[in-house]
Amino acid sequence: MSNSLALTPKLNADSTPIRDCWVTTDRYTVALCHLPRDRWTVTRPGGRAPFAYTGDEQEVFRLILADRAASKVPA
């Protein structure tokens, strides 16, 4: 994923990277789900369920930036 947001692999409880799952510095979680068509999910910091789903990788970053602006999450 190339973008303007810093993403690092999300780790499980034993510090093993979770496949196709990343986290931003402000704790948004981005995951790639391999369904019949690939879908990206975006979960807010502290959230339990995604607030957005998209088939477009670049839309992931626009969704996070828009959500930050709407909820005033510091970058």
C-alpha positions as CSV (number, residue, x, y, z in Angstrom):
1,M,0.0,0.0,0.0
2,S,1.5,3.3,-1.0
3,N,-0.1,6.4,0.5
4,S,0.3,9.4,2.6
5,L,-0.6,7.6,5.8
6,A,1.9,5.7,7.8
7,L,0.8,2.1,8.1
8,T,2.5,-0.7,10.1
9,P,1.5,-4.3,10.3
10,K,-1.1,-5.0,13.1
11,L,0.2,-7.5,15.7
12,N,-1.8,-10.1,17.6
13,A,-1.4,-10.7,21.3
14,D,1.9,-12.7,20.8
15,S,3.3,-9.9,18.6
16,T,2.9,-11.9,15.4
17,P,1.8,-9.8,12.4
18,I,-1.8,-10.3,11.3
19,R,-1.9,-11.1,7.6
20,D,-3.4,-8.3,5.4
21,C,-4.0,-6.1,8.4
22,W,-2.4,-2.7,9.2
23,V,-2.7,0.1,11.7
24,T,-2.1,3.8,11.4
25,T,-0.2,5.8,14.0
26,D,-3.6,7.1,15.4
27,R,-4.9,3.5,15.6
28,Y,-7.2,3.2,12.6
29,T,-7.2,-0.4,11.5
30,V,-7.2,-1.3,7.8
31,A,-7.7,-4.9,6.6
32,L,-7.9,-6.5,3.2
33,C,-10.7,-9.2,3.1
34,H,-10.4,-11.7,0.3
35,L,-14.1,-12.3,-0.6
36,P,-15.2,-13.1,-4.1
37,R,-13.9,-9.6,-4.7
38,D,-11.2,-8.0,-2.5
39,R,-12.7,-5.5,0.0
40,W,-10.9,-3.1,2.3
41,T,-12.3,-2.5,5.7
42,V,-11.6,0.6,7.9
43,T,-12.2,0.5,11.7
44,R,-12.0,3.6,13.9
45,P,-9.6,3.7,16.9
46,G,-11.1,1.7,19.6
47,G,-13.9,0.5,17.3
48,R,-15.2,-3.1,17.3
49,A,-16.6,-3.1,13.7
50,P,-15.6,-1.4,10.5
51,F,-17.2,1.9,9.7
52,A,-16.4,1.7,6.0
53,Y,-15.9,-0.9,3.3
54,T,-14.5,-0.2,-0.2
55,G,-13.1,-2.1,-3.1
56,D,-10.7,0.8,-3.9
57,E,-7.4,0.9,-2.1
58,Q,-7.0,4.6,-2.5
59,E,-10.4,5.2,-1.1
60,V,-9.2,3.8,2.2
61,F,-7.0,6.8,2.7
62,R,-9.7,9.3,1.7
63,L,-12.1,7.7,4.2
64,I,-9.6,7.9,7.0
65,L,-8.7,11.5,6.3
66,A,-12.4,12.4,6.1
67,D,-13.2,10.6,9.3
68,R,-10.3,12.3,11.1
69,A,-11.6,15.7,9.9
70,A,-15.2,14.9,11.0
71,S,-14.2,13.5,14.4
72,K,-11.2,15.8,15.0
73,V,-8.8,12.9,15.6
74,P,-5.3,14.4,15.7
75,A,-3.0,13.2,12.9
